[in-house]
């Protein structure tokens, strides 16, 4: 398994609880696919540097996790299917 870090921006029009629930579904996907969440940082609601999909604010979450490489495409698909997620990225921190 590799160590990854993923930042996601959730639509700022949602309530804080709803935004946390969106991040929770992502972390549950990771753990249900044999991964392990190492750390989750909640940066809260912030002003976006530029407008994304006519939105000016978003909730920022950073998840650090272990996951098998073959599960990353499924995770990306999961991000894309959630309309509440307006941006995301996944980077490899370490290869084991």
LINZI-V9462 format. One record per backbone hydrogen bond with DSSP energy under -1.0 kcal/mol. NH is the residue of the N-H (numbers start at 1). CO is the residue of the C=O. Records with the same first field share a line. If there is no record, write none. Layout:
BEGIN
NH = CO, CO
END
This chain:
BEGIN
2 = 67
3 = 94
4 = 65
5 = 91
6 = 63
8 = 61
9 = 87
10 = 59
11 = 84
12 = 57
14 = 11
19 = 15
20 = 16
21 = 17
22 = 18
23 = 19
24 = 20
25 = 21
26 = 22
27 = 23
28 = 24
29 = 25
30 = 26
31 = 27
32 = 28
34 = 31
35 = 30
36 = 66
38 = 64
39 = 64
41 = 62
43 = 60
46 = 58
48 = 56
52 = 55
55 = 52
58 = 46
59 = 10
60 = 44
61 = 8
62 = 41
63 = 6
64 = 39
65 = 4
66 = 36
67 = 2
71 = 68
72 = 69
75 = 71
76 = 72
77 = 73
78 = 74
79 = 75
80 = 76
81 = 77
85 = 82
86 = 9
87 = 9
89 = 7
91 = 5
93 = 3
94 = 3
END
